């Protein structure tokens, strides 16, 4: 129980400590910080690059329309430290993505967590819970 | 109160050490700042007149949101008005950012390289130069230590013209002029002029800890001198530390803009 509580405290602190690098290249002005979407989809591309890695996937929305989403995380240096890799995804992987979309309605967003085909989860903020939408 | 502060410190350190234990030992970039406090009290004394080695400022070095500057002059205000930054109080939508570093991969330049994305860097000392090799951008700087003065009228350079001297056995002071006016100071879109003078002070506290202070003197842009880095702790990386590449590739940036940032506009 104590270990669990310690883990929660560490996760909360980690969230604060790790939120800055996520924002290193740009802030949250483009994102709708009031929204939180979870979409199931199929990976079409995983780009491991600067200034941000990003995942593209096809997902069906509530109207039955399939859209190709592009969701960003931080750069390869930061993501390596958080347990991600160039080989984290391959085309065709079925994934469940939790994301924060942009304000203009385009299928673009900031990835928060993703569940992989083997049911493991990667967090954009590293081990622990998904990073909150950090205030600007 | 003292008890709660102690508990908070211990918890923070424990979490930081836990995080560092998970990190790959060949690249500890971005360690939480609290992890860097560990060597402060236990490390042996610093070697004299020696700052060689690889140093890491952790999260503090990245400084994504930028710095709070003193008031601009009218010239500084007009210059800043043309900058559309991705962070800080004047942040714009991603599609509207015109930061030359993140949109077209212009060099970060100096002093931005020590104010933003100050990732691990290696210091190499030769008989007449101190070389600093930066992980971010995979750039290097030459700091002359042969006693030469700064040039009277330096042509602009992306990374300026630097000379250094030992103020005492533990403090290396670098003075730089001639920084190209096209470079920004940070991610918040703080500008500088060609008249900019920068002082860096590398104070080695002990073998494992060094502090960096950066002072900006640019009366054309700012109404007073200011110190965006004030004794920022740097910790000595272990021997064998292998820096990752962190390069702005125009090919990658174009791909990112096409897929993400150009599609985030508010129009």
HADDOCK unambig.tbl for C-alpha pairs under 7 A between the chains (distance, minus, plus):
assign (segid A and resid 10 and name CA) (segid B and resid 15 and name CA) 5.33 0.50 0.50
assign (segid A and resid 17 and name CA) (segid B and resid 32 and name CA) 6.07 0.50 0.50
assign (segid A and resid 20 and name CA) (segid B and resid 64 and name CA) 6.21 0.50 0.50
assign (segid A and resid 21 and name CA) (segid B and resid 59 and name CA) 6.93 0.50 0.50
assign (segid A and resid 21 and name CA) (segid B and resid 62 and name CA) 6.63 0.50 0.50
assign (segid A and resid 21 and name CA) (segid B and resid 64 and name CA) 6.47 0.50 0.50
assign (segid A and resid 23 and name CA) (segid B and resid 64 and name CA) 5.97 0.50 0.50
assign (segid A and resid 24 and name CA) (segid B and resid 62 and name CA) 6.80 0.50 0.50
assign (segid A and resid 24 and name CA) (segid B and resid 63 and name CA) 6.98 0.50 0.50
assign (segid A and resid 24 and name CA) (segid B and resid 64 and name CA) 3.78 0.50 0.50
assign (segid A and resid 24 and name CA) (segid B and resid 65 and name CA) 6.76 0.50 0.50
assign (segid A and resid 25 and name CA) (segid B and resid 64 and name CA) 6.56 0.50 0.50
assign (segid A and resid 25 and name CA) (segid B and resid 86 and name CA) 6.71 0.50 0.50
assign (segid A and resid 26 and name CA) (segid B and resid 86 and name CA) 4.21 0.50 0.50
assign (segid A and resid 26 and name CA) (segid B and resid 87 and name CA) 5.31 0.50 0.50
assign (segid A and resid 26 and name CA) (segid B and resid 94 and name CA) 6.93 0.50 0.50
assign (segid A and resid 27 and name CA) (segid B and resid 86 and name CA) 5.68 0.50 0.50
assign (segid A and resid 27 and name CA) (segid B and resid 87 and name CA) 4.98 0.50 0.50
assign (segid A and resid 27 and name CA) (segid B and resid 91 and name CA) 6.89 0.50 0.50
assign (segid A and resid 29 and name CA) (segid B and resid 91 and name CA) 6.83 0.50 0.50
assign (segid A and resid 29 and name CA) (segid B and resid 92 and name CA) 6.19 0.50 0.50
assign (segid A and resid 29 and name CA) (segid B and resid 93 and name CA) 5.32 0.50 0.50
assign (segid A and resid 30 and name CA) (segid B and resid 93 and name CA) 4.89 0.50 0.50
assign (segid A and resid 30 and name CA) (segid B and resid 94 and name CA) 6.18 0.50 0.50
assign (segid A and resid 30 and name CA) (segid B and resid 264 and name CA) 6.09 0.50 0.50
assign (segid A and resid 49 and name CA) (segid B and resid 252 and name CA) 6.25 0.50 0.50
assign (segid A and resid 50 and name CA) (segid B and resid 248 and name CA) 6.20 0.50 0.50
assign (segid A and resid 50 and name CA) (segid B and resid 252 and name CA) 6.36 0.50 0.50
assign (segid A and resid 50 and name CA) (segid B and resid 253 and name CA) 6.91 0.50 0.50
assign (segid A and resid 51 and name CA) (segid B and resid 248 and name CA) 6.87 0.50 0.50
assign (segid A and resid 51 and name CA) (segid B and resid 253 and name CA) 6.71 0.50 0.50
assign (segid A and resid 70 and name CA) (segid B and resid 259 and name CA) 6.74 0.50 0.50
assign (segid A and resid 70 and name CA) (segid B and resid 260 and name CA) 6.66 0.50 0.50
assign (segid A and resid 77 and name CA) (segid B and resid 244 and name CA) 6.82 0.50 0.50
assign (segid A and resid 77 and name CA) (segid B and resid 246 and name CA) 6.98 0.50 0.50
assign (segid A and resid 81 and name CA) (segid B and resid 23 and name CA) 5.49 0.50 0.50
assign (segid A and resid 81 and name CA) (segid B and resid 24 and name CA) 6.78 0.50 0.50
assign (segid A and resid 102 and name CA) (segid B and resid 264 and name CA) 6.38 0.50 0.50
assign (segid A and resid 104 and name CA) (segid B and resid 264 and name CA) 6.66 0.50 0.50
assign (segid A and resid 104 and name CA) (segid B and resid 265 and name CA) 6.96 0.50 0.50
assign (segid A and resid 104 and name CA) (segid B and resid 266 and name CA) 5.96 0.50 0.50
assign (segid A and resid 106 and name CA) (segid B and resid 263 and name CA) 6.98 0.50 0.50
assign (segid A and resid 108 and name CA) (segid B and resid 260 and name CA) 6.48 0.50 0.50
